[in-house]
């Protein structure tokens, strides 16, 4: 499935301004801009969070959370690789092992 190209930030700001400052309805503004009404509602809601008018994660906090989750996944994967490598080398260097790999 092709990735949907996001709308530019300027477009989003203008769409939010239509609703917040000009008083356009969500339906009217979304039809005029050619976007889904729910998309516009989401943008306005996120704008309200970012400006402190509503509770929730700001855009920056969401980006940081996404980055940290990605970093955490990488670190977990690296830890698993290191655990397997340590286990492998521990078996290879055990003098009490009767059957060594490759012997």
N, C-alpha and C positions, 0 to 999 in steps of 0.2 A: 504494500500500500504506500503510495507516495506521501511524503511529508508535506503537510499544509504549510505554506509560506505565511509567517506571521505578519500582521499588519504593522506598519512602521509606528514608532512611538508618537510621532507628530499627528498621525491620523487618529490614534487612540485618544490623545489629548483633546483634539478638536471634537471628536464624538462625545466625549465626557462633557466638554464645555457646552455643547448644544443642549444637553439635558440639564446640567447644573445651573448654568448662567442664563441661557435663553429661555429655559422653561419648556423646551420641547418634550413631548411625551416619548417614551421609549419606542413605541410603535412608529410614530411619525419620524423620529430621528433615524431609527434603524432602516426603515424603508427608504428614506432619502439617501442614506449612505450605502445601501446595498449589503447590509450585514444582518445577521440573525439578531432578533430582539434580545435573546438570552445572553448573547455575546456582549452586547452593549450594557446590559444589566450587570454582568460580571465586571466589566471595566469600571463602571461607576462605583460598584461596591469596593473594588480594589483601590480606587482613588480615595474613597472615604477612609479606608483603613490606612493608606499611606499618609493621608493628611491628618490623622488622629481623630477623625470624626466617628470612627467605628472600631470596635475591638477586632483583633485578628492579626495574622502574620503580614508584615509589610512585604513589599516586593523584594527589598534587600534581604529580609530575613528568609523569605522563600528561596532565594537564590543561594544563600549561605547554607541553608538546610539541605538543598539538593547537592551542593558541592561536598558537604560533610558526609552525606550518605554514600555518595560515589567513592569518596576517599576511604570511608569505613569499609566498604565492600572490597576495595583493593587491598587494604591492610589485612582483612580476614583471609583473603585468598593467599596473600604472601605468607601469612602465619601458617596456614595449612601446608604450603609447599615446604617451609622450613621444618615443620614437625616431621613430615615424611622424609625429608633429607636427613635429619638428625637420626631418625629411626633406622634408616638404611645404613648410614655410616656406623652406627652403634653395632648393628649386626655384623658388618664387615670387619670390625676391629675386635670383636669378642673372641678371645683366645680359647674359650671353653666350647665354642660352637663346633659340632662334629662335622657338619656338612656345609661347607662354604660355597657360595655361589661362584661358579667358574672353576672350581677345583676338580 
